[in-house]
């Protein structure tokens, strides 16, 4: 890698406001705010609106669409074509 052209890569805390949870990872994201983490060290903190802790798909609260019913309704309405 060429020196001097890549952003700094270091530990950052991402805090999910919706789920009131946070996780420590490494990233190139920068932040002006800092937080003291569980290990006693201070890290930059990035506030996010949604993460795996609050996303409906990851939490299991996602709504399942009735795709089979939609296909059947389409076939009833417009008929089944003879081409397979």
C-alpha positions as CSV (number, residue, x, y, z in Angstrom):
1,X,0.0,0.0,0.0
2,X,1.2,3.5,-0.7
3,X,2.0,5.4,2.5
4,X,0.0,8.6,3.3
5,X,-3.0,8.0,1.1
6,X,-5.2,5.8,3.3
7,X,-7.4,7.1,6.2
8,X,-6.5,6.2,9.7
9,X,-7.9,2.8,10.7
10,X,-8.6,2.3,14.4
11,X,-11.0,1.4,17.2
12,X,-14.4,3.2,17.1
13,X,-17.5,2.7,19.1
14,X,-20.8,2.7,17.1
15,X,-23.8,3.5,19.3
16,X,-27.3,2.6,18.1
17,X,-29.8,5.2,19.4
18,X,-32.9,3.1,18.6
19,X,-31.8,0.0,20.6
20,X,-29.7,1.8,23.2
21,X,-26.7,-0.5,22.5
22,X,-23.1,0.0,21.4
23,X,-20.3,-2.1,20.0
24,X,-16.6,-1.5,19.6
25,X,-15.0,-2.3,16.3
26,X,-12.3,-0.9,14.0
27,X,-13.2,1.6,11.3
28,X,-12.0,4.6,9.3
29,X,-14.9,6.6,10.5
30,X,-14.0,9.7,12.6
31,X,-16.0,11.4,15.3
32,X,-15.6,14.5,17.5
33,X,-17.4,12.9,20.5
34,X,-15.7,10.3,22.7
35,X,-16.9,7.7,25.1
36,X,-15.3,5.7,27.9
37,X,-15.7,2.0,27.0
38,X,-16.0,-0.9,29.4
39,X,-12.2,-1.6,29.3
40,X,-11.5,1.9,30.7
41,X,-10.1,3.3,27.4
42,X,-11.6,6.3,25.6
43,X,-12.7,5.8,22.0
44,X,-14.4,8.0,19.4
45,X,-18.2,7.4,19.2
46,X,-20.3,7.4,16.1
47,X,-24.1,7.6,16.6
48,X,-26.1,5.6,14.1
49,X,-29.9,5.4,13.6
50,X,-30.1,1.7,13.0
51,X,-27.8,-1.3,13.4
52,X,-28.2,-5.0,13.7
53,X,-29.5,-4.5,17.2
54,X,-32.6,-2.6,16.0
55,X,-33.1,-3.5,12.4
56,X,-36.4,-5.5,11.9
57,X,-34.8,-8.2,9.8
58,X,-32.1,-8.9,12.3
59,X,-34.4,-8.8,15.3
60,X,-37.0,-11.1,13.8
61,X,-39.8,-8.5,13.8
62,X,-39.9,-8.1,10.0
63,X,-43.2,-8.6,8.3
64,X,-43.4,-11.4,5.9
65,X,-45.2,-10.5,2.6
66,X,-47.8,-12.9,1.3
67,X,-46.1,-13.5,-2.1
68,X,-48.0,-16.7,-2.8
69,X,-51.3,-15.0,-2.4
70,X,-50.2,-12.2,-4.7
71,X,-49.2,-14.6,-7.5
72,X,-52.5,-16.4,-7.3
73,X,-54.4,-13.2,-7.3
74,X,-52.4,-12.0,-10.4
75,X,-53.1,-15.3,-12.2
76,X,-56.8,-15.1,-11.4
77,X,-57.0,-11.5,-12.6
78,X,-55.0,-11.8,-15.8
79,X,-55.1,-15.5,-16.5
80,X,-52.2,-17.9,-16.8
81,X,-50.2,-17.6,-19.9
82,X,-49.6,-20.7,-22.0
83,X,-45.9,-20.1,-22.3
84,X,-43.7,-22.0,-19.8
